[in-house]
């Protein structure tokens, strides 16, 4: 720690005395007031630089006796900063000011703050923020507006940002109207969003509900280089849900989303995503659910529109086999069909179980297996012509090398010579590839003694072109052990080992101890180490908090990173506070 000159401490003490004498302890205008006086010194160093910042200030909380619940918070702060040998005094009459006003149907809050801090990397960071917010709530109408400005400065950099927001919604019977505007500027770029929407739900019959939602949004941005772009989206969602009897339910959904974009750096365009589905659920037993879903998805790949029909059959079962053992099973199969790609299938199987083996040991196991036929959708624009095989005769007079793609059988033909009808043998293109995924999770919760607890977790994930339940793939081991010998002392150890299938292993571990003295004194000590991608880091952190006489408190934080290495760094902070 760098020493602070006695004249500076006397100067702060003099300012504190004046403030304590001028602030009335009892007055008719102030019913409640309080606060703290604090002194804080922070020092951080590493091989490249060191930074020291000393701060002292008063925080006052004042609550005037008004009927409209007016609350104000004032902070007067005196800063002494020593960074790179330079000493700076800063007196901020309004270092931190917050005002909150609320009443029936409205609320208002505004604030301004300035503060400085030192990071563990020994960088001095100064932040100044201003904000204001206003909210009205009148029966079915709500309006919210806010503004915020922030400026953060550190050696060599300064970032300013401005954020504006306006939002409102109005409810008329079962329909809700909403709209708003957001704007952001900072870091050399600007953006804004305008949106409007409406939606609601209505129960047409007992157990049957319809809902709808529609919104339009427009997003525009401008980069620091002056490039502008605009994106406009429209979204429509319709849903129906009915369960007329306990053993049967029916649901349907329709979603349509269009996005149009325009940019100075790319060609303008638009995309369409649309889907609908209908699901029937049957509950033959209280612990068994059967479901069937059918629907369609429309989208684009490489600017080529595609339409995929799909059907999903599923079943889920959950049962307590014994009082201490529960078992759940989920099975589903999805069939997708596309006129240009054929058919693909997705299968999924899930098993989960919880078991209380003894009064001190419980186990949870999860197994998920999935098979996915992924269609590699073919862009027919890359061929000279495409269509059903009967259309090939239209191109019999084309030159050598001309290609024709049969969209029904996924066969490719090429002209071998200019002679009419001289086509090559078909080359079949199989766009579907299968992928199997297996995931396993095992968790053990143990209570070795009345004062300790142990949790172990193991996960293994694998993926391949063929089904192999034995293959392990990526593994993760993690665990935590806590021990509390008495009400004042506690110990804990946590660790994780990551074993990727095709990358270097990594691990992290943390050990900590907490001890509470008499009168609320608290001490925390921890050590952590992490190894990842061939690099390792470690750190030791000590925190000590002492409650002195008359609620005065002293807090000390000290940490060291990269112990006994060339890039070793240290961080220390001492804070002393006095209640007013």
C-alpha positions as CSV (number, residue, x, y, z in Angstrom):
1,X,0.0,0.0,0.0
2,X,1.2,3.5,-0.8
3,X,1.2,5.9,2.2
4,X,-1.3,8.7,2.3
5,X,0.1,12.0,3.6
6,X,-1.2,13.2,7.0
7,X,-2.3,16.5,5.6
8,X,-4.7,14.8,3.2
9,X,-6.3,12.8,6.0
10,X,-6.7,15.9,8.1
11,X,-8.3,17.6,5.1
12,X,-10.8,14.9,4.8
13,X,-11.5,14.9,8.5
14,X,-12.2,18.6,8.4
15,X,-14.7,18.3,5.5
16,X,-16.4,15.5,7.4
17,X,-16.7,17.6,10.5
18,X,-18.3,20.5,8.6
19,X,-20.8,18.2,7.0
20,X,-21.7,16.5,10.3
21,X,-22.3,19.9,11.9
22,X,-24.4,21.4,9.0
23,X,-26.7,18.4,8.4
24,X,-29.6,18.7,10.9
25,X,-30.1,15.6,13.1
26,X,-33.7,16.6,13.8
27,X,-35.9,18.9,11.8
28,X,-39.5,19.2,10.8
29,X,-38.5,18.7,7.1
30,X,-36.7,15.4,7.7
31,X,-38.3,12.5,9.5
32,X,-35.7,9.9,8.7
33,X,-32.1,10.2,7.7
34,X,-29.0,8.1,8.0
35,X,-25.9,7.0,6.1
36,X,-22.3,6.0,6.4
37,X,-18.8,7.6,6.2
38,X,-16.2,5.5,4.6
39,X,-12.5,5.4,3.8
40,X,-11.2,3.0,1.2
41,X,-7.8,2.4,-0.2
42,X,-7.2,0.0,-3.2
43,X,-3.9,-1.1,-4.6
44,X,-3.2,-3.5,-7.5
45,X,0.1,-4.4,-9.2
46,X,1.4,-6.8,-11.9
47,X,4.8,-6.9,-13.8
48,X,3.6,-4.2,-16.3
49,X,1.9,-1.6,-14.0
50,X,0.6,-0.7,-10.6
51,X,-2.3,1.5,-9.5
52,X,-3.4,2.9,-6.2
53,X,-6.7,4.7,-5.5
54,X,-7.8,6.2,-2.2
55,X,-11.4,7.2,-1.7
56,X,-13.4,8.7,1.1
57,X,-17.0,9.9,1.2
58,X,-20.3,10.2,2.9
59,X,-23.5,8.5,1.8
60,X,-26.7,10.1,3.1
61,X,-30.2,8.6,2.9
62,X,-33.0,11.1,3.4
63,X,-36.7,10.4,3.4
64,X,-38.8,13.7,3.5
65,X,-42.2,13.4,5.2
66,X,-44.4,13.8,2.1
67,X,-47.6,12.0,1.2
68,X,-46.4,11.1,-2.3
69,X,-43.6,8.8,-1.0
70,X,-40.7,11.0,-2.0
71,X,-37.4,9.3,-1.4
72,X,-34.0,10.9,-2.1
73,X,-30.5,9.6,-1.7
74,X,-27.4,11.9,-1.8
75,X,-23.8,10.8,-1.9
76,X,-21.0,13.4,-1.5
77,X,-17.6,11.9,-2.3
78,X,-14.0,13.0,-2.1
79,X,-11.6,11.1,-4.1
80,X,-7.8,10.9,-3.9
81,X,-6.3,9.0,-6.8
82,X,-2.7,7.9,-7.3
83,X,-2.2,6.3,-10.7
84,X,1.2,6.0,-12.3
85,X,2.6,8.5,-9.8
86,X,0.0,11.2,-10.5
87,X,-2.0,12.5,-7.6
88,X,-5.5,13.8,-8.2
89,X,-8.0,15.3,-5.8
90,X,-11.6,15.3,-6.9
91,X,-14.5,16.9,-5.0
92,X,-17.9,16.0,-6.4
93,X,-20.8,17.9,-4.7
94,X,-23.2,15.5,-6.5
95,X,-21.1,12.4,-6.8
96,X,-24.2,10.3,-6.5
97,X,-27.8,11.5,-6.5
98,X,-30.9,9.4,-6.7
99,X,-34.5,10.6,-6.5
100,X,-37.5,8.4,-6.5
101,X,-41.1,9.6,-6.6
102,X,-44.2,7.4,-6.6
103,X,-47.9,7.8,-6.2
104,X,-51.1,6.2,-7.3
105,X,-50.7,5.3,-10.9
106,X,-47.3,6.8,-11.6
107,X,-43.6,6.5,-10.6
108,X,-40.5,8.5,-11.4
109,X,-36.8,7.9,-10.7
110,X,-33.6,9.7,-11.7
111,X,-30.0,9.3,-10.8
112,X,-26.5,10.4,-11.5
113,X,-23.3,8.7,-10.2
114,X,-19.6,8.9,-10.6
115,X,-17.1,6.4,-9.1
116,X,-13.7,5.0,-9.7
117,X,-12.3,1.5,-9.1
118,X,-9.2,-0.6,-9.7
119,X,-9.4,-4.0,-11.4
120,X,-7.4,-7.0,-10.4
121,X,-5.3,-6.4,-13.6
122,X,-4.2,-3.0,-12.0
123,X,-6.2,-0.8,-14.3
124,X,-7.9,2.3,-13.1
125,X,-11.5,2.5,-14.4
126,X,-13.7,5.6,-14.0
127,X,-17.5,5.4,-14.7
128,X,-20.1,8.1,-14.9
129,X,-23.8,7.3,-15.4
130,X,-27.0,9.3,-15.7
131,X,-30.5,7.8,-15.9
132,X,-34.1,8.8,-15.7
133,X,-37.3,6.7,-15.8
134,X,-41.0,7.5,-15.9
135,X,-43.9,5.1,-15.6
136,X,-47.7,5.6,-15.8
137,X,-50.3,3.0,-15.0
138,X,-53.9,4.1,-15.5
139,X,-56.4,1.1,-15.3
140,X,-55.7,-0.7,-18.6
141,X,-53.1,1.6,-20.0
142,X,-49.3,1.5,-19.1
143,X,-46.6,3.7,-20.4
144,X,-42.9,3.4,-19.5
145,X,-40.0,5.7,-20.7
146,X,-36.4,5.6,-19.7
147,X,-33.0,7.2,-20.7
148,X,-29.5,6.3,-19.6
149,X,-26.1,7.6,-20.4
150,X,-22.9,5.9,-19.4
151,X,-19.2,6.8,-19.8
152,X,-16.4,4.4,-18.9
153,X,-12.8,5.5,-19.0
154,X,-9.7,3.3,-18.6
155,X,-6.1,3.9,-19.7
156,X,-6.2,4.5,-23.4
157,X,-9.9,3.9,-23.9
158,X,-13.1,5.8,-23.3
159,X,-16.6,4.5,-24.2
160,X,-19.8,6.6,-24.2
161,X,-23.2,5.1,-24.7
162,X,-26.8,6.5,-24.8
163,X,-29.9,4.4,-24.5
164,X,-33.5,5.5,-25.0
165,X,-36.6,3.4,-24.5
166,X,-40.3,4.0,-24.8
167,X,-42.9,1.3,-24.3
168,X,-46.7,1.2,-23.9
169,X,-49.5,-1.3,-23.8
170,X,-53.2,-1.1,-23.6
171,X,-55.7,-3.9,-22.8
172,X,-59.2,-3.7,-24.3
173,X,-61.3,-6.6,-23.1
174,X,-59.3,-9.7,-24.1
175,X,-57.0,-8.0,-26.6
176,X,-53.7,-6.4,-25.7
177,X,-52.1,-3.6,-27.8
178,X,-48.4,-2.9,-27.4
179,X,-45.8,-0.7,-29.1
180,X,-42.4,0.9,-28.4
181,X,-39.2,2.4,-29.5
182,X,-35.6,1.6,-28.5
183,X,-32.5,3.5,-29.5
184,X,-28.8,2.9,-28.8
185,X,-25.7,4.9,-29.6
186,X,-22.2,4.3,-28.6
187,X,-18.9,2.8,-29.6
188,X,-19.1,4.4,-33.0
189,X,-22.4,2.7,-34.0
190,X,-26.1,3.6,-33.7
191,X,-29.2,1.5,-33.9
192,X,-32.9,1.9,-33.2
193,X,-36.0,-0.4,-33.2
194,X,-39.7,0.4,-33.7
195,X,-42.2,-2.3,-32.9
196,X,-46.0,-2.7,-32.7
197,X,-48.1,-5.7,-31.8
198,X,-51.4,-7.0,-30.5
199,X,-52.6,-10.3,-29.1
200,X,-54.7,-12.0,-26.6
201,X,-56.5,-15.2,-25.7
202,X,-60.2,-16.1,-25.4
203,X,-62.0,-19.0,-23.9
204,X,-64.7,-19.9,-26.5
205,X,-65.9,-23.0,-24.6
206,X,-65.1,-24.6,-21.2
207,X,-61.7,-26.2,-21.6
208,X,-61.2,-24.7,-25.0
209,X,-59.0,-21.5,-25.5
210,X,-58.0,-19.6,-28.6
211,X,-55.0,-17.2,-28.7
212,X,-53.5,-15.0,-31.4
213,X,-50.5,-12.6,-31.6
214,X,-49.2,-10.4,-34.3
215,X,-46.2,-8.0,-34.3
216,X,-44.3,-5.8,-36.7
217,X,-40.7,-4.6,-36.0
218,X,-38.2,-2.5,-37.8
219,X,-34.6,-2.5,-36.9
220,X,-32.1,-0.1,-38.5
221,X,-28.4,0.4,-37.7
222,X,-25.4,2.5,-38.9
223,X,-21.8,1.3,-38.3
224,X,-18.9,3.5,-37.5
225,X,-17.9,3.3,-41.2
226,X,-21.2,4.8,-42.2
227,X,-22.8,1.6,-43.6
228,X,-26.6,1.4,-43.0
229,X,-28.8,-1.6,-42.9
230,X,-32.5,-2.1,-42.2
231,X,-34.4,-5.3,-41.2
232,X,-38.2,-5.5,-41.1
233,X,-40.0,-8.5,-39.5
234,X,-43.6,-9.6,-39.4
235,X,-44.7,-12.4,-37.1
236,X,-48.1,-14.1,-36.8
237,X,-48.9,-16.8,-34.2
238,X,-52.3,-18.6,-33.8
239,X,-53.0,-21.3,-31.3
240,X,-55.9,-23.4,-30.0
241,X,-55.9,-25.7,-27.0
242,X,-58.8,-27.9,-25.9
243,X,-59.2,-30.6,-23.3
244,X,-62.9,-31.4,-23.2
245,X,-62.4,-34.5,-21.1
246,X,-59.7,-35.7,-18.8
247,X,-58.4,-38.5,-21.0
248,X,-58.2,-36.5,-24.3
249,X,-56.7,-33.2,-25.5
250,X,-56.3,-31.4,-28.8
251,X,-54.0,-28.5,-29.7
252,X,-53.0,-26.6,-32.9
253,X,-50.5,-23.9,-33.8
254,X,-49.8,-21.8,-36.9
255,X,-46.7,-19.6,-37.1
256,X,-45.7,-17.3,-40.0
257,X,-42.6,-15.1,-40.0
258,X,-41.3,-12.9,-42.8
259,X,-38.1,-10.9,-42.6
260,X,-37.0,-8.3,-45.2
261,X,-33.5,-6.8,-45.1
262,X,-31.7,-4.1,-47.0
263,X,-28.1,-3.2,-46.6
264,X,-25.5,-1.0,-48.4
265,X,-23.0,-3.9,-48.2
266,X,-25.3,-6.8,-49.4
267,X,-28.2,-7.3,-51.8
268,X,-31.7,-6.8,-50.5
269,X,-33.8,-9.8,-49.9
270,X,-36.4,-11.5,-47.8
271,X,-37.0,-14.8,-46.0
272,X,-40.2,-16.7,-45.1
273,X,-40.6,-19.3,-42.4
274,X,-44.0,-20.8,-41.9
275,X,-45.3,-23.8,-40.0
276,X,-48.5,-25.4,-38.7
277,X,-49.1,-28.4,-36.6
278,X,-52.0,-30.3,-34.9
279,X,-51.4,-32.5,-31.8
280,X,-53.8,-35.0,-30.2
281,X,-53.0,-36.2,-26.7
282,X,-54.5,-39.3,-25.1
283,X,-54.2,-40.2,-21.4
284,X,-55.2,-43.8,-21.0
285,X,-53.6,-44.0,-17.6
286,X,-52.7,-41.4,-15.0
287,X,-49.0,-42.0,-15.6
288,X,-49.1,-42.6,-19.4
289,X,-49.4,-40.0,-22.2
290,X,-49.7,-40.8,-25.9
291,X,-49.4,-38.1,-28.5
292,X,-49.6,-37.7,-32.3
293,X,-48.6,-34.5,-34.2
294,X,-48.8,-33.7,-37.9
295,X,-47.8,-30.5,-39.6
296,X,-45.8,-28.7,-42.3
297,X,-42.8,-26.4,-42.4
298,X,-42.0,-24.0,-45.2
299,X,-38.6,-22.3,-45.4
300,X,-35.7,-21.5,-47.8
301,X,-32.3,-23.0,-48.3
302,X,-29.9,-21.1,-50.7
303,X,-32.9,-19.0,-51.9
304,X,-34.8,-22.2,-52.9
305,X,-38.2,-22.6,-51.2
306,X,-38.8,-26.0,-49.5
307,X,-41.9,-27.5,-48.0
308,X,-41.5,-30.3,-45.4
309,X,-44.4,-32.4,-44.1
310,X,-43.8,-34.1,-40.7
311,X,-45.5,-36.5,-38.4
312,X,-44.5,-37.2,-34.8
313,X,-45.6,-40.1,-32.6
314,X,-44.6,-40.0,-28.9
315,X,-45.2,-41.7,-25.6
316,X,-44.2,-40.7,-22.1
317,X,-44.4,-42.8,-18.9
318,X,-43.6,-41.9,-15.3
319,X,-44.1,-44.3,-12.4
320,X,-42.9,-44.8,-8.8
321,X,-41.7,-48.4,-8.8
322,X,-41.2,-48.2,-5.1
323,X,-41.5,-45.5,-2.5
324,X,-37.8,-44.6,-3.0
325,X,-37.5,-45.4,-6.8
326,X,-39.1,-43.4,-9.6
327,X,-38.7,-44.1,-13.3
328,X,-39.6,-42.0,-16.4
329,X,-39.4,-43.0,-20.1
330,X,-39.9,-40.8,-23.2
331,X,-40.1,-42.2,-26.8
332,X,-40.8,-40.4,-30.0
333,X,-40.4,-40.8,-33.8
334,X,-40.7,-38.0,-36.3
335,X,-41.1,-38.7,-40.1
336,X,-40.3,-35.8,-42.5
337,X,-41.2,-35.8,-46.1
338,X,-40.0,-33.4,-48.8
339,X,-40.9,-33.8,-52.5
340,X,-37.4,-32.9,-53.6
341,X,-35.5,-34.8,-50.9
342,X,-37.5,-37.9,-50.0
343,X,-38.0,-39.0,-46.4
344,X,-36.0,-38.7,-43.3
345,X,-36.6,-40.0,-39.7
346,X,-35.7,-38.8,-36.3
347,X,-35.9,-41.1,-33.3
348,X,-35.5,-40.2,-29.7
349,X,-35.4,-42.3,-26.5
350,X,-35.0,-40.9,-23.0
351,X,-34.7,-42.7,-19.6
352,X,-34.5,-41.0,-16.2
353,X,-34.6,-42.5,-12.8
354,X,-34.2,-41.2,-9.2
355,X,-33.4,-43.6,-6.4
356,X,-33.0,-43.0,-2.6
357,X,-30.7,-45.9,-1.9
358,X,-30.3,-45.1,1.8
359,X,-31.1,-42.2,4.1
360,X,-27.7,-40.7,3.3
361,X,-27.3,-41.7,-0.4
362,X,-29.5,-40.8,-3.4
363,X,-28.8,-41.3,-7.1
364,X,-30.2,-39.8,-10.3
365,X,-29.5,-41.3,-13.8
366,X,-30.4,-40.0,-17.2
367,X,-29.9,-41.6,-20.6
368,X,-30.9,-40.0,-23.9
369,X,-30.4,-41.6,-27.3
370,X,-31.4,-39.9,-30.6
371,X,-31.1,-40.7,-34.3
372,X,-31.4,-38.0,-36.8
373,X,-31.5,-38.3,-40.6
374,X,-30.3,-34.9,-41.7
375,X,-31.3,-34.0,-45.2
376,X,-28.6,-32.2,-47.2
377,X,-31.0,-30.1,-49.2
378,X,-29.9,-29.9,-52.8
379,X,-29.9,-26.5,-54.6
380,X,-31.1,-27.4,-58.1
381,X,-29.9,-24.0,-59.3
382,X,-26.4,-25.4,-59.5
383,X,-27.4,-27.6,-62.4
384,X,-28.3,-26.5,-65.9
385,X,-31.8,-27.9,-65.7
386,X,-34.0,-29.8,-63.3
387,X,-37.4,-31.4,-63.1
388,X,-39.1,-34.8,-63.3
389,X,-37.3,-37.4,-65.6
390,X,-40.0,-36.9,-68.2
391,X,-38.7,-33.4,-68.8
392,X,-35.3,-34.6,-69.8
393,X,-36.3,-35.0,-73.5
394,X,-36.7,-31.2,-73.7
395,X,-32.9,-30.9,-73.4
396,X,-31.8,-33.7,-75.8
397,X,-30.2,-31.2,-78.2
398,X,-28.0,-29.5,-75.6
399,X,-24.1,-29.6,-75.9
400,X,-21.6,-31.9,-74.2
401,X,-21.5,-31.4,-70.4
402,X,-25.0,-30.1,-70.0
403,X,-26.5,-31.4,-66.7
404,X,-30.0,-32.4,-65.8
405,X,-31.2,-33.3,-62.2
406,X,-34.2,-35.6,-61.7
407,X,-35.9,-34.1,-58.6
408,X,-38.1,-37.1,-58.0
409,X,-35.3,-39.8,-57.8
410,X,-32.4,-37.6,-56.9
411,X,-30.5,-38.7,-60.1
412,X,-28.0,-36.6,-62.0
413,X,-27.6,-36.9,-65.9
414,X,-24.9,-35.4,-68.0
415,X,-24.8,-35.0,-71.9
416,X,-21.8,-37.1,-73.2
417,X,-21.9,-35.6,-76.7
418,X,-23.9,-33.1,-78.8
419,X,-25.8,-36.1,-80.3
420,X,-29.5,-35.9,-79.4
421,X,-30.4,-38.0,-76.4
422,X,-26.8,-39.1,-75.6
423,X,-27.1,-38.9,-71.8
424,X,-24.8,-40.5,-69.2
425,X,-26.0,-43.2,-66.8
426,X,-27.7,-41.7,-63.7
427,X,-25.6,-40.8,-60.8
428,X,-27.7,-41.0,-57.6
429,X,-27.2,-38.3,-55.0
430,X,-28.2,-39.3,-51.5
431,X,-28.9,-36.2,-49.5
432,X,-29.7,-37.9,-46.2
433,X,-27.1,-38.8,-43.6
434,X,-27.8,-40.4,-40.2
435,X,-26.3,-39.2,-37.0
436,X,-26.6,-40.9,-33.6
437,X,-26.2,-39.1,-30.3
438,X,-25.9,-40.7,-26.9
439,X,-25.9,-38.7,-23.6
440,X,-25.5,-40.1,-20.1
441,X,-25.7,-38.4,-16.7
442,X,-25.1,-39.9,-13.3
443,X,-25.4,-37.8,-10.1
444,X,-24.8,-39.0,-6.5
445,X,-25.8,-37.0,-3.5
446,X,-24.2,-38.2,-0.2
447,X,-24.3,-37.2,3.4
448,X,-21.2,-39.0,4.8
449,X,-21.7,-37.4,8.3
450,X,-24.2,-35.1,9.9
451,X,-21.8,-32.2,9.2
452,X,-20.7,-32.9,5.6
453,X,-22.2,-33.2,2.2
454,X,-20.8,-34.7,-1.0
455,X,-22.1,-34.3,-4.6
456,X,-20.6,-36.2,-7.6
457,X,-21.7,-35.6,-11.2
458,X,-20.6,-37.5,-14.3
459,X,-21.7,-36.8,-17.9
460,X,-20.6,-38.5,-21.1
461,X,-21.7,-37.5,-24.6
462,X,-20.9,-39.1,-27.9
463,X,-21.9,-38.7,-31.6
464,X,-21.2,-40.9,-34.6
465,X,-22.6,-42.1,-37.9
466,X,-23.4,-45.5,-36.4
467,X,-25.2,-46.5,-33.2
468,X,-22.7,-47.3,-30.4
469,X,-24.0,-47.1,-26.9
470,X,-20.6,-48.2,-25.5
471,X,-18.7,-45.3,-27.1
472,X,-17.8,-42.6,-24.4
473,X,-16.8,-39.5,-26.3
474,X,-16.5,-36.3,-24.2
475,X,-16.6,-36.8,-20.5
476,X,-17.0,-34.3,-17.6
477,X,-16.4,-35.2,-13.9
478,X,-17.4,-32.7,-11.2
479,X,-17.8,-32.8,-7.5
480,X,-18.2,-30.7,-4.4
481,X,-17.5,-31.5,-0.7
482,X,-18.6,-29.2,2.1
483,X,-17.9,-29.7,5.8
484,X,-19.2,-27.6,8.7
485,X,-17.7,-28.8,12.0
486,X,-19.5,-26.1,14.0
487,X,-21.7,-23.1,13.5
488,X,-18.8,-20.8,13.0
489,X,-16.6,-22.7,10.6
490,X,-17.2,-24.2,7.2
491,X,-14.9,-25.8,4.5
492,X,-15.6,-26.6,0.9
493,X,-13.8,-28.1,-2.1
494,X,-15.1,-28.1,-5.7
495,X,-13.6,-29.4,-8.8
496,X,-14.2,-30.2,-12.5
497,X,-12.3,-32.4,-14.9
498,X,-13.2,-31.9,-18.6
499,X,-12.0,-34.6,-21.0
500,X,-13.0,-33.6,-24.6
501,X,-12.9,-36.3,-27.2
502,X,-10.5,-34.5,-29.6
503,X,-9.0,-31.7,-27.5
504,X,-6.6,-31.3,-24.5
505,X,-8.0,-32.1,-21.1
506,X,-8.7,-29.3,-18.7
507,X,-9.6,-29.0,-15.0
508,X,-10.4,-26.5,-12.3
509,X,-10.5,-26.7,-8.5
510,X,-11.3,-24.4,-5.7
511,X,-10.8,-24.8,-1.9
512,X,-12.2,-22.3,0.6
513,X,-12.7,-21.8,4.3
514,X,-15.0,-19.5,6.2
515,X,-14.8,-18.6,9.9
516,X,-17.1,-16.4,11.8
517,X,-15.7,-14.7,15.0
518,X,-17.7,-13.3,17.8
519,X,-19.7,-10.1,17.2
520,X,-20.1,-10.8,13.5
521,X,-16.5,-10.9,12.5
522,X,-16.0,-13.0,9.3
523,X,-13.0,-14.4,7.5
524,X,-13.0,-16.1,4.1
525,X,-9.9,-17.7,2.4
526,X,-9.9,-19.5,-0.9
527,X,-7.5,-21.0,-3.4
528,X,-8.4,-21.7,-7.0
529,X,-6.6,-23.3,-10.0
530,X,-7.6,-23.8,-13.6
531,X,-5.9,-25.5,-16.5
532,X,-7.3,-25.1,-20.0
533,X,-5.7,-25.4,-23.5
534,X,-2.3,-25.8,-22.1
535,X,-2.4,-22.7,-19.9
536,X,-2.9,-22.7,-16.2
537,X,-3.9,-19.9,-13.8
538,X,-4.3,-19.8,-10.0
539,X,-5.2,-17.3,-7.3
540,X,-5.5,-16.9,-3.5
541,X,-8.1,-14.6,-2.0
542,X,-8.4,-13.5,1.6
543,X,-11.3,-11.5,2.9
544,X,-11.6,-10.3,6.5
545,X,-14.5,-8.3,7.9
546,X,-14.4,-7.0,11.4
547,X,-17.4,-5.4,13.3
548,X,-15.9,-2.8,15.6
549,X,-17.5,-0.6,18.3
550,X,-20.8,1.2,17.6
551,X,-21.3,-0.7,14.3
552,X,-18.1,0.5,12.8
553,X,-16.7,-2.0,10.3
554,X,-13.3,-2.7,8.8
555,X,-13.0,-4.9,5.6
556,X,-9.8,-6.2,4.1
557,X,-9.5,-8.0,0.8
558,X,-6.2,-9.4,-0.5
559,X,-5.5,-11.6,-3.5
560,X,-2.5,-13.0,-5.4
561,X,-2.8,-14.4,-8.9
562,X,-0.2,-16.6,-10.8
563,X,1.7,-17.5,-7.6
564,X,5.5,-17.7,-7.9
565,X,5.4,-16.9,-11.7
566,X,6.8,-14.1,-13.7
567,X,3.4,-12.6,-14.3
568,X,2.4,-12.7,-10.7
569,X,-0.1,-10.0,-9.7
570,X,-1.6,-8.7,-6.4
571,X,-4.7,-6.9,-5.3
572,X,-5.5,-5.3,-1.9
573,X,-8.3,-3.3,-0.6
574,X,-9.0,-1.8,2.8
575,X,-12.3,-0.2,3.7
576,X,-13.4,1.4,7.0
577,X,-17.0,2.7,7.4
578,X,-18.8,4.5,10.2
579,X,-22.6,4.7,10.4
580,X,-24.1,8.2,10.8
